[in-house]
Amino acid sequence: MADTAHIYEAAEPDGLSISRAVVDGVAVVTLAGEIDHHTSGLLRQALVPDPPGAARTVADFTGVAFMDSSGINVLIGAHQAHDPGGWLRLAGVRRPVLRTLEIVGLTTLIDCYPDVREAMAA
């Protein structure tokens, strides 16, 4: 059951919809749309650890069809914002986006899981 929930939405129809809920002490950030230089600010805001530091976050990428280098930069920053006791995990990353993450080596820094349930249980 969600402890809290927040919704962030881009104004453009081709933008990014983001919902954030806290489930069993883990922030679950659900994404739908495209991540690019127009929407990366929303993603950055949603992935900020709250409370700061050791927060645990799962970003559900099931609804993300496209991500450019802006998204990669946001993910690196979000990973660095989590203390060693916390973590950022990605779930449901589609093949084209996952391939981009693999090419730049981000999958060695941030763990990816098939779905949110597995990411939370790991």
N, C-alpha and C positions, 0 to 999 in steps of 0.2 A: 504494500500500500504506500502511496506517495505521501511523504511528509509535507512537502511544499511544492509549488509549481509556478513557473514563470513562462511566458510566451513572448518571443521576439519575432517580428515579421518584417521582411523587406517590403517596401512600397511597390516595387516593380513586380509584374506578374511572373517574370522569369527569374525572380529573386530566390531568396532562401527563407524557409519557414523553420523556426526553431522553437522547440518546447523543452523546458528544463524541469525535472522533478527530482526530488530526493527520495530514494527508495532504500530502506534499510541502511541509511547512512551513506549511500553512494549517490552522487549526482548523476542522473541519466539525462543526457542531452540528445534529443531526437531531432534529426535534420531531414529536410526535404527540399530539393531544388538543386541549384548550382552554387558552387563556392568559387567566387572570382574576386577581382579587386573591388567590385561594387558591393559585395555581400560579406567580405572578410571581416569587417568591423563588427557586424552582428555576431559572427562566430567567435571572434576574440572575446567579446563581452560575455557570451554564454559559457565559455570555457574557463573563465577566471575562477580559480578555486575559491569556494565560499563555504566555510571560513577559509581565509588565506592559509597557504602552506600545505599541510599534510592531507588535504582533501583527496578523496578518491572519486574519479570521474570516468564514466563510460560515455563515449560519443557514438550514437547509433547512426551509422552512415547508410543504412538500408535505402533511404530515399534520395541519396545523392548520386546523380548521374554524371556530374562533371566537377572537377576541381583543378584550378590552375595553381601556379606557384604562390599566389597570395595565400591560399589555404595551407600550403606546406609551411610557409613562414608562421602562420597562426598556430599550427599544431606544434611546431618546435617551441615557440614561446609558451604555449600552454603546458607542454611537458616540463619545461624549465621552471615554471611557476609552482609546480608541485614539489613539496619537500620529499626527501628520501623515504619517509614513512607513508607518503601518499602515492598516487599513480594516475596516469591517464591511459585508458585503453580504448581501442576502436572496435566497433562491432558491425557486422553486416556490410563490410566494404565491398562494393561491386568491383568486378574484375578490372574495368578500365582505370578506375581510381586506385585500386590496389596496385596495379602495374606501375603507375606513376610513383606511388609510395615506395615500391621496391626499387625502382630505378635510382631514386635519390637516396636510398639507404635508410629511409625513415622507419621501415619495419624492424630494423635492428634496435631502434631507440624506443619505439612505441609498439606494444604488443597488439596484434589484431586477432579477433575471434569471429567465428561464424555468426554469432548472435549475442544479444544483450545478456541472456541468461548465462551463457558460458563465460562471457567477460566478467560478470559479477561473481561467478563461482570460482574463478581461477585464483 
